Amino acid sequence: MAVKISSVVKGSAADRCGIRGGDILLSLNGNEIVDVLDYRFYQLERVITVKYISDGENKTAQAQKPEYEELGLEFDTYLMDKEHSCRNKCIFCFIDQLPKGMRETLYFKDDDSRLSFLFGNYITLTNLTDHEIDRIIKMHISPVNISVHTTNPELRCKMMNNRFAGESLKIMERFAKADLVINCQLVICPGINDGDELLRSLTDLEQLGVNSVAIVPVGLTDHREGLYPLTPFTPETASEVLDIVDNFGNMCVEKHGRRIVFAADELYIKAERTIPDSEFYEDYPCLENGVGLIALLREELFFALEDVEADATLSREKTIACGVSIAPFLRELCDKISEKFPGVRVNVVPIVNNFLGHMINVSGLIVGCDLIEQLKNKNLGTEVLITTSMLRSGEEVFLDDVTVSQVATALSVSVTAVENSGEEFLRSILR
């Protein structure tokens, strides 16, 4: 498969070889280049034989550069081809629960192994070709992040509405034998893959030697018309899952010296249990799944508070807009700040998610229209602070396409997105 080169970095090894934008890349050191993984892997050598087509003529160039330095080729898209879409129709799929009429890109379901390795996305293994499996093993690309949900093949087929979903679990065994680091995610649906099924999955994954397992509660919006009937978590069912996860984790600590399996913060909140301290989460292997976020934020804030001098003259009034579930924890942190800075007042306002439904209570899914509706006519102080997780990556746009500037204009106050860091959290309040 040939890939068109869009441009060449000036002064790079490729530029010195005479390769130009519009040329067609064929291979590096005899290895066919299909996409970004091939290119990034095979461009690392110091001496590279580049085969390409220029003006319809096959050419060969010898590029020399320091090891690991970029060759200097650029392409029209980051992946060098189209993203691989998901072939499943999972009974818990969040994208299927989005309201109609939103921007088209929000309805795209990616299941792309390249995005997993480059950005940490989770894949289901159901659309990997033999070529891709062999390439992952050959390149020893890890960690591999896998959405498992259950290790029961028949149940996995049912949950993912894909008759090959159970068979694809065997790919994990190949990755494990190749000593790849495997991180797993299980979205738990009450009455389906919890209880004995959950224990079976944890046992299978521990025996496989995976690096981590994140247990995440299913998220249910108000837009499930025609979808598989799912039951939301109650304090009782959340507690039952936590008992299994915590007991299994304790066993792993005794057997392996580390916990391996962790439950998302949301499960502790649903079960009305105390969030564990930071030591419980070891090196925070599952943060991207909402596991240990509160403990880490708390730890970082306390450390940051110790490093700043108290100032009784400092006067500030600001508002934090957040999800319903995390609001009590943020109030506790703001109280700690006020103890050291008595003149600093922070209003923590939980935003009810009217857009997706009241069962969705995390900060990252709050939309602009709900912020405007629930914060208008309130005393917000000089600034409203929100988390960057509410926004599209790299942009200042909420899930409903409302922009940060539109919210600021509607509320007549500055609105600032803050990274999920205790140090940045404190700095944003005190500045």
N, C-alpha and C positions, 0 to 999 in steps of 0.2 A: 504493500500500500504506500503510495507516494503522498507526501505532505507539502503543500505550498508554503514557501518562506515569504512572509509579508515584508520583512525588513531585516537589515543586519546592523548590529551595533558598531558604530564607527570606531576604528582602532582595535577591534576585537580580532581574535585569531581567524575567525571566518572572514572578516573584512580583509585581512592581510592575504588571504588565499584567493581573493577575487570573487567570492560568492556574493550574490546580490539579491535584493528583494525581487520576487517574481520567479526565482529559480525553484526547482522542485527537489526536495530532499528525499533521497532513496535509502541510504544506509550510513551507519557510522561503524567503522572497523568491521565491516561485513555483516553487521546486525541490522535487519530491516527496522525502520522507524515507523511505528504505527500511530503513536500518540505521545503525550507528555511524559509518561513513565519511561518509555523506551529512550526518549531523548535525554531526559535528566540523568538516567543511569549510564548510558553509553557515552555521554559527553565528558565524563569525569577523567578519562585518561589524559596523559600529557601529550601523547602523539596520536592523532586521530586521522584515519583515512576516510574522507568524506566523498561519497558518491552522490551525484546530483545531476539534474537536467537543467541546462541553460540554453535558451533559444532553440529548444528542440533537440539539442545535442547532449549525449551522455558524457559527463565529465568526472574526473577524479582529482581531488586536492588533498594535500598532506598538511594538516593543521597542527601547529605546535603551541603549547601554552603551559603554564604552571598547572599541576595536578589540582583538581576540584574547581578551577576557575571556569567561568561560563564560556562556552564556545562562541556565543554572540549571535545566535539565530533567534528571530522572533516570528511569531505566527499570529494568524487572525484571531484565534481563540486560545484561551489558556490551556485547555485540554487538547487542542489541535484537532478535535472533532466534536461531535455532539455528545451531550451528557447522556448516560444510560439511565433510562427511566425504570421505575419499579414495575415488575410483572405480577405483583401480588395485589390482592384486595383484602387487606387485613380487616378483621371485624372491629378493630379498635383504631383504625387509621384516622389520625387527626385531620388530615387534609380533606377527607370525605365529609368531615363535620363542619367545614367552613361554610358560612352563608354564601349565597350566590351573589354575583355582581361585583366581586372583588377583582383586582388586577390578575391577569392570566397567569403570571409567573408563580403566584401563590398556590396554584392548583397542580403544579408540576411535582411529581413524586420521584426524587432521585434515588437510585440504588446503585451508585457508581463506585467501584472499588478504588478508582484513582482519587476521587474526592475523599475517600476514607483515609488514604495514606497521606494525602496532602493537607487535609483540613480536619481530620478526626471524625468525619461522618461515619455513621454505622450502616453496614450493609447486611443483606439477608442471605447472601450466597446463592440465591435462586436464579440469578442471570449471569453467573460466571461461566465462561467457556473453558474448555480444557486448556486452550492456549493461555488464557489469563491466569488460571490456577498454576500452570507450570511456570509462567513468568514470575508470579509472586514468590514462588519457592526458589526459583533460580536466582532472583535478585535479592532474596532474603529480606523482603520489604516488611517491616513490622513497626509498630503494632498493627494487627488486624483487628478492627472494631466490628463486632458482629451482633446483629439483632437476633437473638436466639428465641426468646419468649417461652419455649419449652423444648426439652430434648426428647419428648415423646413424638415419634415420627407421625403417627396418625393424628394426634392432636395438633401438631404444627401445621399439617395440611389443612385441617379444619379452620384454625385460627387465621391462616394466611390465604385461604381460598386458592391454594395452589397445590396441585397433585404432586409436584416435584419438591415441595418444601421439606418433606421428611427426608427424602433421599439426599438433599444437599447438605444435611448435617454431617455426612461422611467427609465432606471437604475439611471440616474442622480437624478431623483425625489426621489428615494429610499435613495440615499446617502444624499441628502439634508435633508430629514426627519430624518435621523439618526445623523444630525448635524456634518457631515464630512466636512472638509474644501475642497472646490473644486476650482482648478485653471484650466482655459480653454484657449485653443489656437484655433484661426481661421486663416487658410491660405486663403487669399483672392485672387480670380481669377477675373480679370476684366470682367464685363458682365455676371457673373454667380452668385456669392454670395455677391456682393457689393450692393450699393444703398439701395433700400427698403428691400432687403433680409438681408443685414447687420444690418439695423436698427431693423428688426424683431428679429434677433438673439440676439442682445444686450439687447433688451427689455425683451425677454424671460429669458435670463441668469440673468439679474438684478433682476427680479421678483423671480427667483429661489433662490437667495441669495448667488451666487457664490462669492468666495474671490477675484478673478482677472480674467481678460480676456485680452489676448495678441493678437493683430491684426498684422499678418505677411504677407508681400507680397509674392506671388508665385515666386519661383525661376525657371528660364527656361534656360536649357543648349542648346547646339547646337546638342544634340543627342536625338531628339524627333521623329525620323522616325517611322511612324505608330501609334503614340500616339494621344490622343485627342487634337484637335487644340486649343491652348490657346493664349491669347493676352498679351503681356508684358505691364507693367505699363508705362504710360506717365506722364509728370508733371501734366497734367490736371486730369487724372483719379486718380493719387495718391493724389492730392489735394482734390478731391471729397470725397475720403475715409477718409482723415484726418479731413475734416470738420465734417463728421458724428461722428467720434470717439471723437474728441475734444469736440464737443457740447454735446454729450452724457455723456462724462466724467465730464463736468462742471455741468450737471444736477445731476449726482451722488454725486458730492461734496456738492451741496446744500441739497440733500436729505439724504445722508448717512454720510457726513463729510469726504469722501474719494473718489478717482477718479474711482477705480475698473477697468476701461477699458483703455488700453494704446496701442499706436501704436509703432511698431518697428522703430528703428532709420532709417532703410533703407527706410521707407516710407517718412520720412521727407527729406531725401536726394533726393529721386526720385521726390518729389514735389518741390524741390529746396527751402525748407523752413528752418528756423533756428531751430536747435535742442533746445528744452526747457532746462531751468536750472535744477539743481539737485532737487530743492524743488518740482518741478512738479511731479517727480517720487515717492514721498513719501518715502516708505521704500524699493523701488526697487523690487516689487513682481514678475517681469517677466524678470529678467536679462537673464535667460537661453534661452529666445526667442529673444535676441538682442534688448531688450527694456530698454533704459536708459544707455547702456554701455558707450556711448560717454560722457554723462553728468557725470557719476560716475568717469570715467577716468580723466576728466577735473578737477573735484572737488578734487579728491585725489592728483593729481599733484600739484595743487595750494597750498594745505595744506602742502605737502611735501616740496615745494619750500620755504615756510615761515620758515620751521624748519632748513634749512641749511644756513650757512653763505656764503656770496658772496666771490668769490676767482678770482681775475683778472689774477692771474698767471697760473690758471689751463688751460691746453691745451689738447684738445681731438678732433678727427675727426672720426665719425662713420656714418654708414648708416642704415636706417630703411627701410626694404622691407615690403610693406603692400598692402592691397586691394585698388583699385582705389577709392572706395567710401569714405574711411576714410582718405585718404592721406591729403586733405586740413586741416582737424582738427588736424592731427598730426603735420603738419607744423606750425600751430598756437601755439601748445604746445611747440614745439622745439624753436620757436621764443621767448617765455617766458623764457625758460631756458637760451638762449643766452643773454637775457637782463641782467641776473644776473651773467652769466659766459661768458664774451665776447670771451674767447679763446676756447669755446666749439662750434664746428661746427657739425651739424647733417644733413646729406643728406636724405631726405625722397623720396623714389623711389616707385611710384605706379606700381604694377605688373599687366599687362594685362593678363587675364585668357584665354590663347590660348588652354589650355587643355580641359576645359569644355565649353568655349564660352564666348564672350565678355559681355553678359548680366549678367554673374556671376562676381560680383566685390567686394565681401567681402573677408577679409583677411583669414578667416578660411578655404577657399577652394582653396587657392594657392598651387600649387604643385612644387616639386623640379625641374622638367625639365624647367618650366617657370622661376623659380628663376635663374637657371644657364644661360639660354639663354638671359635673359634681364639684368643681372647684370655683365656679363663677359665684360672685357675690360673697365670697369668703375672704377673711383677712389673711392674706397669704404672705405678708411681710415683703421683703425686697426681692425674693427669688424663690422659684419652685424648682426643686431638685427631683430628677427622675433617674432611673437606671438606664444605661445604654442598651440593655437587653430588650427594651421596649421598641427599639428602632431597627430598621433594616440595616444590615451590616454595611458600614462605611457611609451611610446616609442619615439624614435627619427626617425620616419618614416613618410613621407608625403603620401598623398592620392595615388600618382603614384608609391609608393614603393621605391622611392629615399630616401636615408638617409641624415640626417644632415651632417654627416661626408663626404659623397660624394659631397654635395654642397660645403662644405668648401674646399675640395681638388680641385674641379673644379675652384673655384674662388680664390684660394690661399689666403684665409683670414679666420679668426675665425668667426663662425656662432653660435649665442647664441639665444636660445628660452627664451622669457620673459613672465612671467605671466601677465594677463590683469589687472594690478594694477598701479595706478599713482605713488605710492611710489617706486615700483619695476622698473617702466619705468624710473624714474629719476635716481635711483641708477645705473641702467645698463648703462646709458649715461655718468654719471660722474665717474664711477669707472675706 
